Amino acid sequence: MSLADRSEASRALFAQRFPGLVAAIEAQPPQSTAVLEDGNPVDILIGDRRIYAGDARGLAAAQVEEFMVRPLRLIMETPTTAGLVSEICIQLMQTMEDTLSEAGVSEMSRGPLSAPTFLIVFGLGLGHHLPELIRRTGARWIIVVEPFVELVAHSFKSLDWPAIFDGLDAAEGDIHFITELDPGRIVGAIMRLVAGHGTPYLDGTWVFTHYPLWAFAEASKRLHGAAEFAYVNRGYFEDEIVMMTNAVTNFSSHPFWLLDPKPRRHRPETAVVVGAGPSLDEAIETLHRIRDRVVLFSGGTALRPLLRQGLVPDFHCELENGPQVFEVISEAMKHGDLSQVPLIASATVDPRVAPLFGETIFFFRDSVSSSCILRGDVAPMNGVAPTCINTAMTAAMSLGFTNFILFGADCGTRPGMPDHAQGTIYRDIEKWQKYLEHRARYPLEVEGNFGGIAVTNWVYDASRRMLIDLIGTYRLKVVNCSDGALITGATPRVPESLELEDTVIDHGRVVADLKRAMLRFGPSEILRGKKLEDLRERARKMYGDLRALVDGFDAEAADFAGVYEAMHEFVEEADDAYGQVQAIPEGSFHALSRIAMFYGCRIADEALRRRLFAAFRAELAQALDEMERGTDALLERLAAVAGNAAAAPAA
């Protein structure tokens, strides 16, 4: 094929598959040219500099050879991040370990041998490295990161793109392009693509860098932490049982207001959101100075240091469902009166928490079973996780506030600084100090709010990125007085420089106005008409269908990845066929298949793989029985509560 024909065929293919990328290429004036020898591209000339020293093909071949000798891969070292807070998942892991032990196997391959995975390529250039990398890694999904889109255009001359796509199509694979330059956006785009195909396939991912670029180096470094965070299973059966129980108990125990994300009139007041980051210590004086002119939202563990300093919030925000929330607030109450403070919390919060406050405002948290099953036409609140800072910011925005000041929203810490503010349980109480010791790791460096660097982890960095998205999406005006990570879109200000022109606020009137924009429910009122008894029959059908699915797995094929795909597809296609009951065991479905993949895909011996698969299938069937019994008992209890609600007079 001539150079012109190859280039035209490739461009036409990209115009069909990646029209946005081709439009971006055509919109930019060229800054470089392809260098040809004997009609073939051998280099790229940028200004007067050649980037391949005249031998693009030879350089690429040498790079690939060196890479395959010592490849950089993202490896899941243990299955513990795949859901092992769940007893059901722990039992499966023990079964797999016992099966291997009985077979005399003490070591497995460090990485997967058989599961499909990803190849991430930082830099395309002329692309001579790409076909060989695809062939030798056997990767199914290719992610090419190339910020300079005109280099993609040069690859039209050097690569037979139709042949590359034909090969990937035949293997049921795909190729994706990322043209971002910002490392955070690159990693975010990669992880979204990974999630689209299936997070378990991230295990064993190949990471190749073609040419040096600061953005590639930083993105590659961040990618390891992002992978570790992605491996953590979101939700599991036992936790969903707790959340369903908590939500129904909360809804039936006392009156409450319901906050949803529908648009409300903008508030003229400034909302202050306070987190428990260490920089809060330097802001206490400023908070006292401006307190009468702002509406104060506290998040999570920030409540105790505020109360210790005589600062009582207008609203306190909580997210998590564990018993530790009750313990933390009970400790905070020793330092201040909460009887006039409204609580804003997920409906899944521990039922002991709401009675500690004067009034309660609940919301439906997105993606949890209680919201899927109980919310009806009420929209869930998105963006409330992963920290209570996100909860407070999203709640305040939903109430109509557009002007914000952040204190203690460090989203990490400065190197050498404490993890939390003075007065938090993590600084003052030995039990919680030890709890934090096992959790506090800050492997990431990000730009600091006042310059320099801050250190963070993937939870806090996810919190920061969610705040950035919230600010940008809703065009919020935000001042960040926290001395931690930079939150793009928020204006950095040291606390003592803060001057407000706002007048003194009648806080009682503001709270009353805000409540009028929400729905009020009496005890059990929101449960009327939920027909939880009908869900028991739907749940039984769901578990029956799942058993049939498990029975159909081919023991001889021992296709562990196929089990994951089948379970994932089952949940995706369930929709409302089971009344959303699939949301209760969904997290464990994924975790069980991911744990099985970890073991099964690291075994080369086919007989042992089949033995492991048989053990997995038996354990999976037993887990389904256990989850069905638990789901049925839960729905029976909750149906009784809903029945009592239906019989009670309307509030």
C-alpha positions in Angstrom: 0.0 0.0 0.0 1.4 3.4 -0.9 2.0 6.1 1.7 -0.9 8.2 0.4 -3.3 5.2 0.4 -2.3 4.2 3.9 -2.7 7.7 5.2 -6.0 8.2 3.6 -7.4 4.8 4.8 -6.2 5.6 8.4 -7.7 9.0 8.4 -11.0 7.8 7.0 -11.1 5.1 9.7 -10.4 7.6 12.5 -13.0 10.0 11.1 -15.5 7.2 11.5 -14.4 5.9 14.9 -13.0 9.1 16.5 -14.6 12.1 14.8 -13.8 14.4 17.7 -10.2 13.5 17.5 -10.0 14.2 13.8 -11.8 17.5 14.3 -9.2 18.5 16.9 -6.4 17.6 14.5 -8.0 19.7 11.7 -8.6 22.6 14.0 -4.9 23.1 14.9 -2.3 24.6 12.6 0.6 22.0 12.3 3.6 22.6 14.4 5.6 19.7 13.2 6.3 17.7 10.0 6.9 14.0 9.3 10.4 13.3 7.9 10.3 10.8 5.0 13.0 8.5 3.6 12.3 6.3 0.6 8.6 7.3 1.0 8.4 6.1 4.6 8.2 8.2 7.8 11.4 7.9 9.9 11.2 10.9 12.1 9.2 13.9 13.2 10.6 17.4 12.9 9.6 20.0 15.5 11.2 23.3 14.7 14.7 22.3 13.8 14.8 19.3 16.1 14.2 15.6 15.2 12.7 13.6 18.0 13.8 10.1 16.8 17.4 10.9 15.6 16.4 9.6 12.1 15.4 6.1 13.1 11.9 6.0 14.6 11.4 2.3 13.8 14.7 1.2 15.3 14.2 3.3 18.5 10.7 1.9 18.9 11.8 -1.7 18.5 14.6 -1.2 21.1 12.1 0.3 23.5 9.7 -2.6 23.2 12.5 -5.2 23.7 13.7 -3.4 26.8 10.2 -3.0 28.1 9.3 -6.7 27.7 12.4 -7.7 29.7 11.4 -5.6 32.6 7.8 -4.5 32.0 6.0 -2.0 34.2 2.6 -3.6 35.2 -0.2 -2.7 37.7 -0.5 -5.8 39.8 -3.0 -6.6 42.5 -0.7 -8.1 45.1 -3.4 -9.7 47.3 -7.2 -10.1 47.0 -7.7 -8.2 50.3 -8.9 -5.0 48.5 -11.6 -6.9 46.6 -14.2 -6.9 49.4 -12.7 -8.8 52.4 -14.6 -6.7 54.9 -17.4 -9.1 54.0 -17.7 -12.4 55.8 -19.0 -14.0 52.6 -16.0 -12.9 50.7 -13.6 -13.9 53.4 -15.0 -17.4 53.3 -14.4 -17.7 49.6 -10.8 -16.5 49.9 -10.3 -19.2 52.6 -11.8 -21.8 50.4 -9.5 -20.9 47.5 -6.5 -20.9 49.8 -7.4 -24.3 51.2 -7.9 -25.7 47.7 -4.4 -24.6 46.7 -2.9 -25.8 49.9 -4.4 -29.2 49.4 -2.9 -29.3 45.9 0.5 -28.6 47.4 0.7 -25.1 45.8 2.3 -22.5 48.0 3.1 -19.9 45.3 1.2 -18.5 42.3 2.2 -16.3 39.5 2.6 -12.7 40.7 0.3 -11.4 37.9 -2.6 -12.9 36.0 -1.8 -15.4 33.2 -5.1 -15.7 31.5 -7.5 -12.8 32.2 -7.8 -10.1 29.5 -6.2 -6.8 30.5 -5.2 -3.3 29.4 -2.2 -1.8 27.7 -1.7 1.9 28.6 0.7 3.7 26.1 2.0 7.1 27.1 2.9 8.7 23.8 2.1 7.7 20.3 4.5 9.7 18.0 4.8 7.7 14.8 3.5 4.7 16.6 5.9 2.0 15.4 5.9 0.6 19.0 2.2 0.0 19.1 1.6 -3.1 16.9 4.4 -5.0 18.5 3.3 -4.1 22.1 -0.2 -5.2 21.3 1.1 -8.5 19.9 3.5 -9.3 22.7 1.4 -8.2 25.7 -1.8 -9.8 24.4 -3.7 -6.9 25.9 -7.4 -6.7 24.8 -8.0 -3.0 25.5 -5.5 -0.3 24.4 -5.4 3.2 25.9 -3.2 5.6 24.0 -2.4 8.9 25.8 -1.2 11.5 23.3 -1.7 15.1 24.3 -0.3 16.4 21.0 -3.0 15.4 18.5 -1.0 16.3 15.4 1.3 13.4 16.3 -1.8 11.1 15.8 -2.1 12.6 12.3 1.6 11.7 11.6 0.9 8.1 12.6 -1.6 7.8 9.7 1.5 7.8 7.4 3.4 5.2 9.5 0.9 2.7 10.8 -1.6 0.4 9.1 -4.4 1.5 11.4 -7.1 -0.6 9.6 -5.1 -3.8 10.3 -4.6 -2.8 14.0 -8.3 -2.4 14.4 -9.1 -5.6 12.6 -6.9 -7.5 15.0 -8.5 -5.9 18.1 -12.0 -6.3 16.7 -11.3 -10.0 16.2 -10.1 -10.3 19.8 -13.2 -8.4 21.0 -10.9 -5.6 22.1 -10.8 -1.9 21.6 -8.6 1.1 21.5 -9.1 4.4 23.2 -7.4 7.8 22.9 -6.8 10.4 25.6 -5.6 13.8 24.5 -5.4 15.5 27.9 -2.2 17.1 29.2 -3.1 17.5 32.9 -1.9 14.4 34.8 -5.0 14.3 37.0 -7.3 14.4 34.0 -5.3 11.7 32.3 -5.6 9.4 35.2 -9.2 10.2 35.7 -9.9 9.4 32.0 -7.9 6.1 32.2 -9.9 5.0 35.3 -13.2 5.8 33.6 -12.3 3.7 30.6 -11.2 0.9 32.9 -14.4 1.0 34.8 -16.3 0.8 31.5 -14.7 -2.5 30.7 -14.4 -3.9 34.2 -12.2 -3.0 37.1 -10.9 -6.5 37.7 -9.2 -6.4 34.3 -6.9 -3.6 35.7 -5.0 -6.4 37.4 -1.9 -7.0 35.2 -2.2 -3.8 33.1 0.9 -3.0 31.1 2.2 0.6 31.3 4.6 1.7 28.5 6.1 5.2 28.0 7.3 6.1 24.5 8.8 9.5 25.0 9.7 11.6 28.1 7.1 14.2 29.2 6.5 15.5 32.7 2.7 14.8 32.4 3.4 11.1 31.5 5.8 10.7 34.5 3.3 12.3 36.9 0.3 10.4 35.5 2.2 7.1 35.7 3.1 7.7 39.3 -0.5 8.6 40.2 -1.8 5.6 38.3 -0.5 3.1 40.9 -2.5 4.8 43.7 -5.6 5.1 41.4 -5.4 1.4 40.7 -5.1 0.6 44.4 -8.2 2.7 45.1 -10.1 1.2 42.2 -9.5 -2.3 43.4 -11.4 -1.6 46.6 -14.8 -3.1 46.3 -17.7 -0.5 46.7 -20.4 -2.0 48.8 -21.1 -5.5 49.9 -24.1 -7.6 51.0 -23.7 -7.2 54.8 -23.3 -3.5 54.6 -26.3 -3.1 52.3 -28.4 -5.0 54.9 -27.2 -2.5 57.5 -28.0 0.4 55.2 -31.5 -0.9 54.4 -32.2 -1.5 58.0 -30.9 1.9 59.1 -32.9 3.8 56.4 -36.2 2.1 57.3 -35.6 2.6 61.0 -34.8 6.3 60.5 -37.8 6.9 58.3 -40.1 5.2 60.8 -38.8 6.5 64.1 -39.3 10.3 64.0 -40.4 13.2 61.7 -37.8 14.5 59.3 -37.3 16.8 56.3 -36.2 15.4 53.0 -33.5 17.1 50.9 -33.3 16.4 47.2 -31.2 18.0 44.5 -34.0 19.8 42.7 -33.1 23.5 41.9 -33.9 26.0 44.6 -33.8 29.8 44.8 -30.3 31.1 45.3 -29.5 32.2 48.8 -27.8 35.6 49.3 -25.9 34.5 52.4 -22.4 33.1 52.5 -22.1 29.4 53.5 -19.0 28.4 55.5 -18.1 24.7 55.2 -15.8 23.4 57.9 -13.8 20.2 57.8 -11.3 18.7 60.3 -8.1 19.3 58.3 -5.1 20.5 60.4 -5.3 24.0 58.9 -8.6 24.5 60.9 -6.4 25.4 63.9 -5.3 28.7 62.3 -8.9 29.6 61.3 -10.7 29.6 64.6 -10.1 33.3 65.3 -11.5 34.2 61.9 -14.5 31.9 62.3 -15.4 33.7 65.6 -15.0 37.1 63.8 -17.3 36.2 60.9 -19.7 33.8 62.7 -22.7 36.1 62.9 -22.6 36.9 59.2 -22.4 33.4 57.7 -24.3 30.1 57.7 -22.0 27.5 59.2 -22.0 23.8 58.0 -19.8 21.4 59.9 -18.7 18.1 58.4 -18.0 14.9 60.3 -15.2 15.1 62.9 -15.0 18.9 62.6 -17.9 19.1 65.0 -15.9 18.4 68.2 -13.2 21.1 67.6 -15.8 23.6 66.7 -17.9 23.0 69.9 -14.7 23.1 72.0 -14.1 26.6 70.7 -17.7 27.7 71.3 -18.7 27.6 67.7 -22.1 25.9 67.2 -22.9 25.1 63.6 -26.2 26.0 61.9 -26.1 22.5 60.3 -24.0 19.4 60.9 -23.5 16.9 58.1 -22.9 13.1 58.2 -22.5 10.5 55.5 -21.4 7.1 56.8 -23.6 4.3 58.3 -21.2 2.8 60.8 -21.6 2.9 64.6 -18.5 5.1 64.9 -20.5 8.1 63.8 -22.7 7.8 66.9 -19.6 7.4 69.1 -17.8 10.4 67.6 -20.9 12.7 68.0 -21.5 11.5 71.5 -18.0 12.5 72.4 -18.5 15.9 70.7 -21.7 16.5 72.7 -19.7 16.8 75.9 -18.5 20.2 74.6 -21.6 21.8 73.3 -25.4 21.8 72.9 -26.8 20.2 69.7 -30.5 20.5 70.6 -30.9 23.4 68.3 -28.7 22.1 65.5 -30.3 20.4 62.5 -28.6 17.2 61.2 -28.2 16.7 57.5 -27.4 13.1 56.9 -27.8 10.1 54.5 -30.9 8.1 55.4 -28.5 5.2 56.0 -26.8 6.8 59.1 -26.9 4.9 62.4 -30.4 5.4 63.8 -28.9 6.5 67.1 -27.5 9.6 65.5 -30.6 11.6 64.5 -32.0 11.8 68.1 -28.8 13.6 69.2 -29.8 16.7 67.2 -32.7 19.1 67.3 -34.1 18.3 63.9 -33.2 15.9 61.1 -32.8 16.4 57.3 -32.3 13.2 55.4 -31.3 12.6 51.8 -31.0 9.6 49.6 -27.4 8.7 48.9 -26.7 7.6 45.4 -25.9 4.0 44.4 -26.9 2.3 47.7 -29.7 -0.3 48.0 -31.9 1.7 50.3 -32.0 4.6 47.8 -32.6 2.2 44.8 -35.5 0.5 46.6 -37.1 3.2 48.7 -36.7 6.6 47.0 -39.4 6.3 44.4 -39.6 9.5 42.3 -37.2 11.3 44.7 -33.8 11.9 43.1 -30.7 10.8 45.0 -28.0 13.3 46.0 -24.9 12.9 43.8 -21.5 14.1 44.9 -22.0 13.6 48.6 -19.0 11.2 48.9 -16.3 10.3 49.8 -16.0 12.7 52.8 -18.3 14.8 54.9 -16.8 17.9 53.3 -18.4 16.7 50.1 -21.6 16.0 51.9 -21.7 19.5 53.4 -20.8 21.3 50.2 -23.3 19.4 48.1 -26.1 19.8 50.7 -25.4 23.5 51.0 -25.4 23.9 47.2 -28.7 22.0 47.0 -30.2 24.3 49.5 -29.4 27.2 47.2 -26.1 28.6 48.5 -23.7 29.8 45.8 -21.1 31.7 47.8 -18.8 29.5 50.0 -15.8 29.8 52.3 -13.9 26.6 53.1 -12.0 26.0 56.3 -10.2 22.8 57.2 -10.9 21.3 53.8 -7.3 20.3 53.4 -8.0 17.2 51.3 -4.7 15.8 52.7 -2.1 17.7 54.7 1.2 19.6 54.4 4.3 17.4 54.7 5.2 17.0 58.4 1.8 18.4 59.6 -0.7 16.4 61.7 -3.5 14.6 59.9 -6.4 16.5 61.7 -7.1 19.6 63.6 -6.6 20.0 67.3 -9.7 18.9 69.3 -10.6 16.1 66.9 -10.9 12.6 68.4 -7.9 11.6 66.3 -5.7 14.1 68.2 -7.2 13.7 71.7 -8.5 10.2 72.3 -6.1 7.1 72.3 -8.6 4.7 70.7 -9.0 6.9 67.7 -5.3 7.8 67.5 -4.6 4.1 67.1 -7.4 3.8 64.5 -5.9 6.5 62.4 -2.4 5.0 62.6 -3.6 2.1 60.5 -5.2 4.3 57.9 -3.0 7.4 57.4 -0.9 7.0 54.3 -0.3 9.8 51.9 1.5 8.5 48.8 0.5 11.3 46.5 1.9 14.8 46.1 -0.3 17.6 44.7 -0.1 21.3 44.4 -0.7 23.1 47.7 -3.4 25.7 48.1 -0.8 28.4 48.9 1.9 27.0 46.7 4.4 24.2 47.4 3.1 20.7 47.8 0.5 18.9 49.8 0.4 15.2 50.4 -2.8 13.2 50.1 -4.2 9.8 49.4 -6.8 8.5 47.0 -9.8 9.1 49.3 -8.9 12.7 50.0 -7.8 13.3 46.4 -11.1 11.9 45.2 -12.8 14.4 47.6 -10.8 17.2 46.1 -11.7 16.3 42.6 -15.3 16.0 43.4 -15.2 19.5 44.9 -13.5 20.8 41.7 -16.3 19.2 39.6 -19.0 20.7 41.9 -17.5 24.2 41.8 -17.1 24.1 38.0 -20.4 22.5 37.2 -22.5 24.9 39.2 -20.3 27.9 38.9 -20.0 28.4 42.6 -18.0 31.3 44.1 -15.7 29.6 46.6 -12.9 31.0 48.8 -10.6 28.3 50.2 -8.9 29.3 53.5 -7.5 25.7 54.0 -3.8 25.2 53.9 -3.8 21.8 52.1 -4.3 20.7 48.5 -5.2 23.2 45.9 -8.9 23.0 44.9 -9.0 24.3 41.4 -11.8 26.9 41.0 -11.6 28.1 44.6 -9.7 31.3 45.4 -6.9 30.7 48.0 -7.1 33.2 50.9 -5.3 33.1 54.3 -8.0 33.2 57.0 -6.8 36.5 58.6 -7.1 38.4 55.3 -10.8 37.5 55.0 -13.2 40.5 55.1 -16.9 40.1 54.6 -19.4 42.8 53.6 -22.3 40.6 54.6 -24.7 41.9 57.3 -25.5 40.0 60.5 -27.8 37.1 59.8 -31.0 36.1 61.5 -30.0 32.4 61.7 -33.4 31.2 62.9 -35.1 32.9 59.9 -32.6 31.4 57.4 -33.1 27.9 58.8 -36.9 28.3 58.7 -36.7 29.5 55.1 -34.6 26.6 54.1 -37.0 24.1 55.7 -39.9 25.6 53.7 -38.1 24.5 50.5 -38.0 20.8 51.6 -40.6 18.1 52.1 -41.7 17.3 55.6 -42.5 13.6 56.5 -44.0 12.2 59.7 -42.8 8.9 61.1 -43.2 6.1 58.6 -45.0 8.3 56.1 -42.5 8.0 53.4 -42.8 4.2 53.6 -46.5 4.1 52.7 -47.1 2.3 49.4 -43.6 0.8 49.1 -45.0 -2.7 49.0 -41.9 -4.3 50.5 -43.8 -7.6 50.8 -43.9 -7.8 47.0 -40.2 -7.4 46.9 -39.7 -10.7 48.8 -41.2 -12.6 45.8 -39.0 -10.6 43.4 -36.0 -11.4 45.5 -36.7 -15.1 45.4 -37.0 -15.0 41.7 -33.7 -13.1 41.4 -31.8 -15.6 43.5 -33.4 -18.5 41.5 -32.3 -16.9 38.3 -28.8 -16.5 39.7 -28.6 -20.1 40.7 -29.6 -21.1 37.2 -26.8 -18.8 35.9 -24.2 -20.4 38.2 -25.4 -23.9 37.3 -24.7 -23.1 33.7 -21.1 -22.2 34.1 -18.9 -24.7 32.3 -16.6 -26.4 34.8 -14.3 -27.7 32.1 -13.7 -24.3 30.7 -13.0 -22.9 34.1 -13.5 -19.4 32.7 -13.1 -17.1 35.8 -13.3 -13.9 33.8 -16.4 -15.2 32.1 -18.1 -15.6 35.5 -17.3 -12.0 36.3 -18.7 -10.9 32.9 -21.9 -13.0 33.4 -22.5 -11.7 36.9 -21.9 -8.1 35.8 -24.2 -8.5 32.8 -26.9 -10.0 35.0 -26.9 -6.9 37.3 -26.7 -4.5 34.4 -29.7 -6.0 32.7 -31.8 -6.6 35.8 -33.1 -3.0 35.7 -36.4 -3.0 37.6 -37.2 -6.7 36.9 -36.5 -7.5 40.5 -37.7 -4.2 42.0 -34.0 -3.0 42.4 -33.5 -5.8 45.0 -30.3 -6.7 43.1 -28.7 -3.6 44.7 -28.5 -5.5 48.0 -26.1 -8.3 47.0 -24.6 -6.5 43.9 -21.4 -5.5 45.6 -20.7 -9.0 46.8 -21.6 -10.5 43.4 -18.7 -8.4 42.0 -16.4 -9.0 44.9 -16.8 -12.8 44.8 -16.0 -13.1 41.1 -13.1 -10.7 41.5 -11.6 -12.8 44.3 -12.0 -15.9 42.2 -10.4 -14.2 39.3 -7.4 -13.3 41.4 -6.7 -17.0 42.1 -7.9 -18.7 39.0 -6.2 -16.4 36.5 -2.8 -16.9 38.2 -2.8 -20.7 37.8 -1.2 -22.2 34.7 -2.1 -25.9 35.4 -5.4 -26.6 33.7 -6.4 -29.4 36.1 -5.8 -27.2 39.1 -7.7 -24.4 37.5 -10.7 -26.7 37.1 -10.4 -27.8 40.7 -10.3 -24.2 41.8 -13.3 -23.4 39.6 -15.3 -26.2 41.1 -14.5 -25.0 44.6 -15.5 -21.4 43.6 -18.8 -22.5 42.0 -19.7 -24.5 45.1 -18.8 -21.6 47.4 -20.8 -19.2 45.2 -23.9 -21.4 45.3 -23.6 -21.5 49.1 -23.1 -17.7 49.2 -26.3 -17.2 47.2 -28.2 -19.4 49.6 -26.9 -17.3 52.5 -27.6 -14.0 50.8 -31.1 -15.1 49.9 -31.9 -16.0 53.5 -30.6 -12.7 54.7 -32.4 -10.7 52.0 -35.7 -12.5 52.8 -35.4 -12.0 56.5 -34.6 -8.3 55.9 -37.6 -7.7 53.6 -39.9 -9.6 56.0 -38.8 -7.3 58.9 -39.1 -4.2 56.7 -42.4 -5.2 55.2 -43.8 -5.4 58.8 -42.6 -1.9 59.4 -44.1 -0.7 56.1 -47.4 -2.5 57.0 -47.6 -0.7 60.3 -46.9 2.6 58.4 -49.8 1.9 56.0 -52.1 1.2 58.9 -51.2 4.3 60.8 -53.1 7.6 60.2 -51.4 10.1 57.9 -49.4 12.8 59.7 
